Amino acid sequence: MLVIPIVLGGCAGIQSAEGIRSAPTSDRQVQKLVRVEDFGINATSEGKLVVDTIIINEGRAPRVGKLVIVVEAGGKKEQKTEVIEIGPNEKVKTNTVFEISLEEFEYAGDLKMSIE
């Protein structure tokens, strides 16, 4: 199964996405046509890390994919998974909140993101 990895090390570098296992999906076209177009790192008013993503479906049919984001910082590891239903040639925005603080992430954090 093809996994489209996006990996950040402290918001600065690209690393390997090994360690994220892919879950089987009945729609094999998801891996080819649905992708993360853009993302940003922000914080809630309480200082928790927020990962904002824009996901695009470049296909001609609706798709269902799974966005998987893994964040590690300060000895903590958190994984969030969200099912994304997306129409043909459509973009979907998501905001994923973590318990890890933005400050911890900026100091020594890693982020791994994939669409399955």
C-alpha positions as CSV (number, residue, x, y, z in Angstrom):
1,M,0.0,0.0,0.0
2,L,1.3,3.4,-0.9
3,V,1.5,5.9,2.0
4,I,2.1,9.6,1.2
5,P,4.3,10.8,4.1
6,I,4.9,14.3,5.2
7,V,7.3,14.5,8.0
8,L,8.5,17.5,10.0
9,G,11.3,17.6,12.6
10,G,10.7,20.6,14.8
11,C,9.0,22.3,11.9
12,A,12.2,22.3,9.9
13,G,13.3,19.1,8.2
14,I,12.1,16.2,6.2
15,Q,12.6,12.7,7.7
16,S,11.6,9.1,7.0
17,A,8.0,8.1,7.6
18,E,8.9,4.6,8.7
19,G,6.9,3.6,11.8
20,I,3.5,4.6,10.5
21,R,1.6,1.5,9.4
22,S,-0.9,1.7,6.7
23,A,-4.4,0.4,7.2
24,P,-6.1,-1.5,4.4
25,T,-8.7,0.5,2.5
26,S,-11.3,-0.7,0.0
27,D,-10.6,2.3,-2.3
28,R,-7.1,1.9,-3.7
29,Q,-7.5,5.2,-5.6
30,V,-7.3,7.2,-2.4
31,Q,-3.5,6.8,-2.3
32,K,-3.2,8.1,-5.9
33,L,-5.8,10.9,-5.9
34,V,-6.2,12.2,-2.3
35,R,-3.3,14.1,-0.8
36,V,-2.3,16.8,1.7
37,E,-2.0,20.0,-0.4
38,D,-0.9,22.2,2.5
39,F,-0.6,22.3,6.3
40,G,0.3,24.7,9.1
41,I,1.2,24.6,12.8
42,N,-0.7,26.8,15.2
43,A,-1.8,26.8,18.9
44,T,-5.1,26.9,20.8
45,S,-5.7,29.7,23.3
46,E,-4.4,27.3,25.9
47,G,-1.2,26.7,24.0
48,K,-2.0,23.2,22.7
49,L,-0.6,22.2,19.3
50,V,-3.0,22.5,16.3
51,V,-2.2,21.0,12.9
52,D,-4.2,22.6,10.2
53,T,-4.4,20.7,6.9
54,I,-5.9,21.2,3.4
55,I,-6.6,17.9,1.7
56,I,-7.4,17.7,-2.0
57,N,-9.1,15.0,-4.1
58,E,-7.7,15.3,-7.6
59,G,-10.1,12.5,-8.9
60,R,-13.4,12.6,-10.6
61,A,-15.3,10.6,-8.0
62,P,-15.9,11.1,-4.3
63,R,-13.4,9.4,-2.0
64,V,-13.0,8.5,1.6
65,G,-9.5,8.6,3.1
66,K,-8.0,8.5,6.5
67,L,-5.7,11.3,7.7
68,V,-3.2,10.0,10.2
69,I,-1.0,12.5,12.2
70,V,1.6,11.4,14.7
71,V,3.3,14.0,16.9
72,E,6.2,13.4,19.3
73,A,7.7,15.9,21.6
74,G,9.1,16.0,25.1
75,G,9.0,12.2,25.5
76,K,5.3,12.2,24.6
77,K,3.7,10.6,21.5
78,E,0.2,11.3,20.3
79,Q,-1.6,9.9,17.2
80,K,-4.8,11.3,15.8
81,T,-6.8,9.7,13.0
82,E,-9.6,11.4,11.0
83,V,-11.8,9.9,8.3
84,I,-12.1,12.4,5.4
85,E,-15.0,12.3,3.0
86,I,-14.1,14.4,0.0
87,G,-15.9,15.1,-3.3
88,P,-14.4,15.2,-6.8
89,N,-11.9,18.0,-7.3
90,E,-12.7,19.3,-3.8
91,K,-10.6,20.6,-0.9
92,V,-11.3,19.8,2.8
93,K,-9.8,21.8,5.7
94,T,-9.1,20.1,9.0
95,N,-7.9,21.3,12.4
96,T,-6.4,18.6,14.6
97,V,-5.7,19.5,18.3
98,F,-3.1,17.6,20.3
99,E,-2.5,17.6,24.1
100,I,1.2,18.3,23.3
101,S,1.9,22.1,23.6
102,L,3.1,24.1,20.7
103,E,6.1,25.2,22.8
104,E,7.1,21.5,23.4
105,F,6.7,20.8,19.7
106,E,8.8,23.8,18.5
107,Y,11.6,22.9,21.0
108,A,12.1,19.3,19.9
109,G,9.1,17.8,18.1
110,D,8.5,15.5,15.2
111,L,5.4,15.4,13.0
112,K,4.4,12.6,10.6
113,M,1.4,12.8,8.4
114,S,-0.1,10.4,5.9
115,I,-3.3,9.8,3.9
116,E,-4.4,6.2,3.7
